[in-house]
Amino acid sequence: MDIKKIHEKPPYGMIAILFIGAFVALLNNTLLNIALPTIMNEFNVKPSEVQWLTTGFMLVNGILIPVSAFFIQKFTNRKLFITAMTLFSLGTLIAIIAPSFWILVVARMIQAAGSAMMMPLLMNIMLTAFPVERRGAAMGIFGLVMFTAPAIGPTLSGFILESQSWRMLFIIVLPIALLTLVYAIFRLRNITPNRDMKLDVFSIILSSIGFGGLLYGFSSAGDKGWSAPIVYGTIAIGAIALLIFVLRQLRMDEPMLDFRIYKYPMFALSSIISVVTSAAMFSAMILTPLYVQSVREISPLDAGILMFPGALLMGLMSPITGRLFDKYGARVMAVIGLSVTVITTYYMSEFGMETGYYYIMTIYTIRMVGMALVMMPVMTNGLNQLPAKSNPHGVAINSTLQQVAGAIGSALLLTIMTTRMGSVGASLMADATDAGDMPTTAEGLGVLQQEIEKQAMLEGISYAFFIATLIAIVGLVLAFFIKRVEPPVSEFNVSDSGEEKE
């Protein structure tokens, strides 16, 4: 099929079914977070064990997303999507009937093997189906799926768990996944170009150890502490493996992940800004619930409701920002969006014990709107500079770096919060002792310690938000260097089998 004909009449029906598949995969990722305490009680497992339901999912994503560039070039988009939806549906079914905790973990990993391919595949199809001048609007719709599904997850999960078992979270997903799979089998066609490539097994091993080690190490730091051998050991092994992996890719004629695309300055700049923004965004998604639930003692459901408008509006803003990007370019969008992010993150560092519920909701919502103005426009502008054959590599690298940046940013800011919390707590206890305000009863001492812990946590969270403000400022400064770009001319046709023709 001629690429010009695809641009003239994009396959909207096919893209819609891909959207649905990606939506249920992303929705399922956040649905389970609120159910972790319930699952922990039912299977009688420790908090460190129940975290494997999210850690295992994340690790499989971290291993497979870097390989997605190879798969997307090697196999047709039809085969990839059907395989991905089959794995996702199988994992969902196993989760529904899982008789033990570790079978449930395996089910989540099978789900992850399917969902890991969804977003890179969908993004590559969007880049192929739409010409540069319409990509902003198209990628804006993509952002609607990417941000809205995770936003709905926690709130929907909270409502369902009020009256239903955690298994219902998988039961509601399975029919949608199966219908999507059946439709794809009969209606999906191939539009992405393919070429014959050989799989470099050693590169996959290095990539898995590298990205998997970094993700696991940084994600475990908040729970186990930086001094734990499993934390600094996996980070060190991951970093060494990643360095060897990058050097190997640079020397290969057909790399699994082509890091040579960093020679394109706007892609490199967009990649750095995306990393900074992801670190700030994901860390706030952890710090805000800690403040709301642990410091202010707001219920999990009310906390989910508080965060829902911001996350939902972030998704709904994506189509609008996409059209604005087509008209004004990425620099204007990024400067405005990061300015909003800097200001609102600073206001969040000023939250106190008496800050109003709706004030918190408003600041958080405005912050998420600022994020929406940044994420997709910056990423799309960077990808626009790449030749068509490099799109799979650009998408894979961006997707992987966002996950790693989110894990690293969250771990660092949680560490900053914990360190500050410890020093403030010790100082407050010393002040109480010096002032002679120490209660004489065990009950009174317990109340005082609880108050000091809450105040210390508030100080820790506030300081972490202040550091997040500085991180966002780095992104804002970089945004002024963004230039509007177009990809090098690269005409090719795509046959019905998906093979590229020069």
C-alpha positions in Angstrom: 0.0 0.0 0.0 1.4 3.4 -1.0 2.3 5.6 2.0 0.8 8.7 0.3 -2.6 6.9 0.1 -2.3 6.1 3.8 -1.7 9.7 4.5 -4.7 10.8 2.3 -7.0 8.3 4.0 -5.7 7.1 7.4 -7.1 3.8 8.7 -9.2 5.3 11.5 -11.1 2.0 12.2 -7.9 0.1 12.7 -6.4 2.8 14.9 -9.6 2.8 17.0 -9.3 -0.9 17.8 -5.6 -0.3 18.6 -6.6 2.5 21.0 -9.1 0.2 22.8 -6.4 -2.5 23.2 -3.9 0.1 24.5 -6.6 1.6 26.8 -7.5 -1.7 28.6 -3.8 -2.6 29.0 -3.0 0.8 30.6 -6.2 0.8 32.6 -5.3 -2.7 34.0 -1.9 -1.4 35.1 -3.3 1.1 37.6 -6.5 -0.8 38.5 -4.6 -3.2 40.8 -2.6 -0.6 42.9 -5.4 0.1 45.4 -6.2 -3.6 45.7 -2.7 -4.5 46.9 -3.7 -4.4 50.7 -6.7 -6.7 50.0 -4.6 -9.2 48.0 -1.9 -9.1 50.7 -4.5 -10.1 53.3 -6.2 -12.8 51.2 -3.0 -14.6 50.3 -1.2 -13.8 53.6 1.9 -12.2 52.0 4.2 -9.5 53.2 4.2 -5.9 51.8 7.6 -6.6 50.2 6.1 -9.7 48.4 2.8 -8.1 47.3 4.9 -5.3 45.5 5.9 -8.0 43.0 2.5 -7.5 41.4 3.6 -4.1 40.3 7.4 -4.7 40.2 7.1 -7.8 38.1 4.8 -6.0 35.6 7.3 -3.1 35.4 10.3 -5.3 35.0 8.7 -7.2 32.0 7.9 -3.8 30.5 11.4 -2.6 31.0 12.8 -5.7 29.3 10.4 -5.9 26.3 10.0 -2.2 25.4 13.6 -1.8 24.3 13.2 -4.9 22.1 10.1 -3.4 20.5 12.1 -1.6 17.9 13.3 -4.9 16.6 9.9 -6.6 16.7 8.2 -3.7 14.9 10.7 -3.8 12.1 10.8 -7.6 11.8 7.1 -8.5 12.1 3.9 -7.1 10.7 1.8 -4.8 12.9 -1.1 -7.3 12.6 0.9 -10.3 13.9 2.4 -8.2 16.7 -1.0 -6.8 17.9 -2.7 -10.2 17.8 0.1 -11.8 19.7 0.1 -8.9 22.3 -3.6 -9.1 22.8 -3.5 -12.9 23.1 -0.8 -12.7 25.8 -2.7 -9.9 27.6 -6.0 -11.9 27.5 -4.3 -15.1 28.7 -2.7 -13.3 31.6 -6.0 -11.7 32.6 -7.7 -15.1 32.5 -5.0 -16.7 34.7 -5.3 -13.8 37.1 -9.1 -14.3 37.5 -8.7 -18.0 38.5 -5.3 -17.7 40.3 -5.3 -20.1 43.3 -2.1 -18.7 44.8 -0.2 -15.4 45.1 2.7 -16.4 42.9 0.5 -17.7 40.1 -1.1 -14.2 40.2 2.4 -12.7 39.9 3.0 -14.9 36.8 -0.3 -13.8 35.4 0.6 -10.2 35.8 4.0 -10.8 34.0 2.1 -12.5 31.1 -0.2 -9.5 30.9 2.9 -7.2 30.9 4.4 -9.2 28.0 1.4 -8.3 26.0 0.9 -4.7 27.1 4.6 -3.8 26.7 4.2 -3.9 22.9 0.9 -2.0 22.8 2.1 1.6 23.2 5.3 1.4 20.9 3.2 -0.4 18.2 0.4 2.2 18.4 2.8 5.1 18.3 4.6 3.7 15.3 1.4 3.2 13.5 0.4 6.8 14.2 3.7 8.1 12.9 3.2 6.0 9.7 -0.5 6.8 9.2 -0.3 10.6 9.5 1.9 13.2 7.7 4.0 15.5 9.8 1.6 18.5 9.6 -1.2 16.3 11.2 0.9 14.4 13.7 0.3 16.8 16.5 -3.5 16.2 16.5 -3.1 12.5 16.0 -0.6 12.1 18.8 -2.9 14.2 21.0 -5.5 11.5 20.6 -2.8 9.0 21.5 -2.1 11.1 24.7 -5.8 10.9 25.5 -5.4 7.1 25.9 -2.0 7.2 27.5 -3.1 9.6 30.3 -6.8 9.0 30.8 -6.6 5.2 31.3 -4.2 5.4 34.2 -6.2 8.2 35.6 -9.5 6.3 35.7 -7.8 3.2 37.2 -7.4 4.1 40.9 -10.8 5.7 41.2 -12.6 2.9 39.4 -10.8 0.4 41.5 -11.8 2.2 44.7 -15.5 2.0 43.7 -15.3 -1.6 42.7 -13.5 -2.8 45.8 -16.1 -1.2 48.0 -18.4 -4.1 47.2 -16.6 -6.6 45.0 -13.6 -8.9 45.1 -10.3 -7.8 43.6 -10.8 -10.5 40.9 -13.6 -8.3 39.5 -10.9 -5.9 38.4 -9.7 -8.5 35.9 -13.2 -9.8 35.1 -14.3 -6.5 33.7 -11.2 -6.2 31.6 -11.3 -9.7 30.0 -14.4 -9.3 27.7 -13.1 -6.0 26.3 -9.7 -7.6 25.6 -11.2 -10.7 23.9 -13.6 -8.6 21.7 -10.6 -6.5 20.7 -8.6 -9.6 19.8 -11.4 -11.1 17.7 -11.9 -7.8 15.8 -8.2 -7.6 15.2 -8.0 -11.1 13.8 -10.7 -10.3 11.2 -10.1 -6.6 10.4 -6.6 -5.6 11.2 -4.2 -4.9 8.2 -0.6 -4.0 7.8 0.7 -0.5 7.2 4.1 -0.3 9.0 7.2 -1.1 6.9 9.1 -4.3 7.6 12.5 -5.6 6.7 14.4 -8.8 7.3 16.5 -8.5 10.5 18.5 -10.9 12.6 18.0 -11.1 16.3 21.1 -10.4 18.4 20.5 -12.6 21.5 23.5 -11.0 23.4 21.9 -7.5 22.9 18.6 -8.7 24.4 20.4 -10.2 27.4 22.4 -7.0 28.0 19.3 -4.9 27.5 17.3 -7.0 29.9 20.0 -7.0 32.6 20.7 -3.2 32.1 17.2 -1.7 32.0 15.7 -4.4 34.3 18.5 -3.9 36.9 18.1 -0.1 36.9 14.4 -0.3 37.2 14.4 -2.9 40.0 17.2 -1.2 41.9 15.8 2.3 41.9 12.2 1.1 42.6 13.4 -1.0 45.6 15.4 1.9 47.1 12.4 3.5 48.7 11.4 0.3 50.5 14.8 -1.4 51.2 17.1 1.7 51.5 20.1 2.7 49.5 22.5 0.7 51.7 20.8 -2.7 50.9 23.1 -4.8 48.7 20.2 -5.8 46.5 19.6 -2.1 45.7 23.1 -0.8 44.9 24.1 -4.2 43.5 21.4 -4.3 40.9 21.9 -0.7 40.0 25.6 -1.3 39.5 25.1 -4.4 37.5 22.4 -2.7 35.4 24.6 0.3 34.7 27.5 -1.8 33.6 25.3 -4.0 31.4 23.6 -0.9 29.9 27.0 0.7 29.1 28.2 -2.5 27.3 24.8 -2.7 25.5 25.0 0.9 24.2 28.6 0.4 23.0 27.6 -2.8 21.3 24.7 -1.1 19.5 26.9 1.7 18.3 29.3 -0.8 16.6 26.5 -2.9 14.9 25.3 -2.3 11.3 21.8 -3.3 12.3 21.5 -2.5 16.1 18.6 -3.7 18.1 18.2 -0.2 19.5 19.9 2.5 17.4 21.4 5.1 19.7 22.9 6.9 16.7 19.6 8.7 16.4 20.9 11.0 19.1 22.9 12.8 16.4 19.5 14.5 15.6 19.7 17.5 18.0 15.9 18.0 18.5 15.3 14.3 19.2 18.2 14.4 21.8 16.8 17.6 23.4 13.2 16.2 23.5 14.5 13.0 25.0 16.3 15.0 27.9 13.2 17.2 28.5 11.0 14.1 28.6 13.2 12.4 31.1 13.2 15.5 33.4 9.4 15.9 33.0 8.8 12.2 33.7 10.9 12.3 36.8 8.9 15.3 38.1 5.5 13.8 37.1 5.9 10.3 38.5 7.4 11.5 41.8 4.5 13.8 42.4 2.1 10.9 41.8 3.7 9.2 44.8 4.3 12.3 47.0 0.7 13.6 46.7 -1.0 10.4 47.9 1.5 10.2 50.8 0.6 13.8 51.8 -3.1 13.3 51.4 -3.4 10.0 53.1 -0.5 9.8 55.6 -0.3 13.4 56.7 -3.9 14.6 56.2 -5.5 11.2 56.9 -7.9 11.4 54.0 -9.4 8.1 53.0 -8.0 6.2 49.9 -11.2 6.7 48.0 -11.3 10.4 48.7 -7.6 10.6 47.8 -8.4 8.9 44.5 -11.3 11.4 43.8 -8.9 14.3 44.7 -6.4 13.2 42.1 -8.9 12.1 39.5 -9.9 15.5 37.9 -6.2 16.4 37.3 -5.3 13.1 35.7 -8.6 13.0 33.6 -8.1 16.6 32.5 -4.5 15.8 31.5 -5.9 13.1 29.2 -8.7 15.3 27.8 -6.2 18.1 27.1 -4.1 15.9 24.9 -6.1 16.3 21.7 -6.3 20.1 22.3 -2.5 20.3 22.9 -2.0 18.2 19.8 -3.8 20.7 17.6 -2.0 23.6 19.3 1.3 21.9 18.6 0.4 21.6 14.8 -0.3 25.3 14.8 2.3 26.9 17.2 5.1 24.2 17.6 6.5 22.5 20.6 8.6 25.4 22.2 5.6 27.6 23.0 3.7 24.6 24.4 6.6 23.4 26.5 7.6 26.8 27.9 4.0 27.5 29.0 3.5 24.0 30.3 6.7 23.8 32.3 6.1 27.3 33.7 2.8 26.1 35.0 4.5 23.0 36.3 7.2 24.9 38.1 4.7 27.3 39.8 2.2 24.7 40.9 5.0 22.3 42.1 6.3 25.2 44.3 2.8 25.8 45.7 2.6 22.1 46.5 5.8 22.4 48.5 3.8 25.0 50.7 1.0 22.6 51.6 0.4 22.4 55.4 -1.7 20.7 58.0 -4.7 22.9 57.3 -4.6 23.2 53.5 -8.1 22.8 52.1 -9.2 19.7 50.2 -10.4 21.6 47.2 -7.4 23.9 47.1 -5.1 20.8 47.0 -7.3 19.4 44.2 -7.2 22.6 42.2 -3.4 23.0 42.4 -2.9 19.3 41.5 -5.3 19.6 38.6 -3.6 22.8 37.2 -0.2 21.0 37.5 -1.4 18.1 35.5 -2.7 20.5 32.8 0.8 22.0 32.7 2.2 18.5 32.2 -0.2 17.8 29.4 1.1 20.9 27.5 4.6 19.4 27.7 4.7 15.6 27.3 3.2 14.8 23.8 4.3 18.0 22.0 7.9 17.7 23.1 8.0 14.0 22.3 6.3 14.4 18.9 8.6 17.3 17.9 11.7 15.1 18.6 10.3 12.1 16.7 9.5 14.4 13.7 13.2 15.0 13.1 13.9 11.3 12.6 13.7 9.5 9.2 10.8 7.1 8.9 13.0 4.0 9.3 14.2 5.3 12.7 10.8 5.8 14.2 10.7 2.4 16.0 14.0 3.1 17.6 12.9 6.6 18.7 9.7 5.4 20.2 11.4 2.5 22.0 14.1 4.7 23.4 11.6 7.4 24.6 9.3 4.8 26.2 12.1 3.1 28.0 13.7 6.3 29.3 10.3 7.5 30.6 10.0 4.4 32.7 13.6 4.5 34.0 13.3 8.3 34.7 10.0 7.7 36.6 11.6 5.0 38.7 14.8 7.1 39.4 12.9 10.3 40.1 10.5 8.6 42.5 13.4 6.8 44.3 15.5 9.9 44.7 12.7 12.2 45.9 11.4 9.5 48.3 15.0 9.2 49.6 15.1 13.0 50.0 11.8 13.0 51.8 12.8 10.2 54.1 16.2 11.8 55.0 14.5 15.2 55.7 11.8 13.5 57.7 14.3 11.7 59.9 16.3 14.9 60.7 13.2 17.0 61.3 11.7 14.3 63.5 14.9 14.1 65.6 15.0 17.9 65.9 11.3 18.2 67.0 11.8 15.4 69.6 14.9 17.2 71.0 13.0 20.5 71.1 10.2 18.9 73.1 12.6 17.3 75.5 14.6 20.5 76.0 11.3 22.5 76.6 10.2 20.0 79.2 7.0 19.2 77.2 7.5 15.4 77.3 4.3 13.6 78.5 4.6 11.5 81.6 2.1 8.7 80.4 2.7 6.1 77.7 -0.5 7.3 76.0 0.6 10.9 76.0 4.0 10.0 74.7 2.4 7.9 71.9 0.2 10.9 70.9 3.2 13.2 70.9 5.3 10.8 68.7 2.5 10.5 66.3 2.2 14.3 66.0 5.9 14.6 65.5 5.9 11.9 62.8 3.2 13.6 60.9 4.9 17.0 61.1 8.2 15.5 60.1 6.6 13.7 57.1 5.0 17.0 56.0 8.4 18.7 56.2 9.9 15.8 54.2 7.2 15.9 51.5 7.4 19.7 51.3 11.2 19.6 50.8 10.9 16.8 48.2 8.3 19.0 46.3 10.8 21.9 46.4 13.5 19.7 44.8 10.9 18.6 42.2 10.4 22.3 41.5 14.1 22.7 40.8 14.0 19.6 38.5 11.1 21.2 36.6 13.1 24.5 36.2 15.8 22.5 34.4 13.2 21.3 31.9 11.9 24.9 31.5 15.3 26.3 30.7 15.9 23.5 28.1 12.5 24.2 26.5 13.7 27.6 25.3 16.1 25.7 22.9 13.4 23.7 21.1 13.1 24.3 17.4 10.4 23.2 15.0 11.6 20.4 12.7 10.6 18.1 9.9 12.0 14.7 9.1 14.4 14.0 6.3 12.7 13.1 3.0 12.2 9.3 2.9 9.7 8.0 0.5 8.8 4.3 0.6 5.9 2.1 -0.2 4.4 -0.5 2.1 3.2 -3.8 0.5 0.2 -5.6 1.8 2.5 -8.0 3.6 4.1 -5.0 5.4 7.5 -5.2 3.5 9.3 -1.9 2.8 10.0 -1.0 -0.9 12.5 1.6 -1.9 
